[in-house]
């Protein structure tokens, strides 16, 4: 059905604005259901130490409030990249079991379908069976990406100069996988001022208002949903999946201005300040979490010929997180104003570590435009010839700042070292969290744990069969014991594989290898959480034990066979 662009967009965005300005006083929700509302807020490529409550200098007062009145987890894990983590989070399975072993291309093996499999159920599908209302705003990125026949047609589509219909098969859209409402992008990468693959439900949004900024739209849509649900009798599940601070680095000038001088101090100064703050607040112990050597430490800030550009890149990264936090504040205000805050579980986390990518080197193509809707050319700043921040520049923070963002851990997004897989997680629920509010939990958790946690809260039944499809047992564990005055250890074993990067963890022993190096390294996380002392030569029997565990896991969780290779 063809509709005027702005009439499509008025539903999620302008309605939320009207609700925000028109709501004058607090009122209690109608429902008597004692089960909590559940909100998951997911950041994209945010570093472990970016938020203030995890050691960063970025202004995040709302995340800091959630942390000060909730729990910060110190051993919580993702699957090292955007769409695999989303698949695991949504299904309670390892991502290969859910069908997304790599990215969103459809390939020829069960673990590599490039979309959430019909042999998996989503959080929304399960919670709906228990009477929950379900909604999502933000980044989906767990469905097959549909491309056009020619590069010219693809670019015209990306540039908003032509429309070609659905961005993925409709059967894979959020509203086909349990969500009653959805506003956001189907694909991954976006122009924050004019995003590609933006839809309301299943209807493409073909134009956005002036002064649109995607992070605001995601948060304000969530606010509108919350205020609407306050008028109903059922609890809700809301998934707020941000694109920020994923590249391209694009932020509003007033937010960038807050950080225009912050990062002129340079990589070493910022990293050291973050680490010292983490030690002071008790988040890390210097004895077991030493600060490793900085990545590319031979290049000092003083010797860097691009300090102005690099300082601005990190300033924009910070501004994107700052803006996200501002919207999280509006979400909390909406919950408070409607009397729902005390009985709402809010979980905030990142999908992986900060990204080392130089996105300018990718150039235009696939999901990256070469000009704006109004015809302005986009600069891919391969030589740092254009400052990051505006809509017309594609840039990213790169390896050295990613190393800083992931302080104190090594490596980054896509790797299985702690810098890639170790996520900050904040849990906030005034009515339900009774232990150590404002403190830390060393419970070893994983994004797949949300399924077990939420089904327990909702009194829902995780199915063995759904719509005629056999569903694997969830590999997650409930986080609820960690909310109470109980000593919980969480997962004894965890695993990962992504484009060759892999790890096996058993207790505090971790075996890990890089994506470009199949050599296993062994670490004792009890004494060396930052993976600085490789013990593989000293404990060959432990290497063999963990390697065997990894291969057993890989064979039973659809890591193998990989596409194009039946022999592995």
Secondary structure, DSSP 8 states (H G I E B T S, - for coil): ----HHHHHIIIIIHHHHHHHH--S----S----S-EEEEEEESS--TT-SGGGT--S--HHHHHHHHTSEEESSEE--SSHHHHHHHHHHTS-TTTTTBSSSSS--SSTTB-SS--TTS--HHHHHHHTT-EEEEEEE---S-----SSHHHHHHHHTTS---S-SS-GGGSGGGTT-SEEEEESSS---TTS-TTEEETTEE-----TT--HHHHHHHHHHHHHHHHTTSSS-EEEEEE--TTSSS-B--HHHHHTTTTGGGG-HHHHHHHHHHHHHHHTSS-TTTS-----TTTTS-TTT-TTHHHHHHHHHHHHHHHHHHHHHHHHHHHHHHHTT-STTEEEEEEESSS-----GGGG-SBTTB-SB-TTS-B-EE-TTS-S-TBSTTEE---HHHHHHHHTTTS-S-TTSSSHHHHB--EEEE-TTT--S-TTEEE--BEETTHHHHHHHHHHT----SEETTEE--------SHHHHTT----B-SEEEEEETTEEEEEETTEEEEEETTEEEEEEEETTT-TT--S--TTT-HHHHHHHHHHHHHHHHHTT--SBTTBTT-
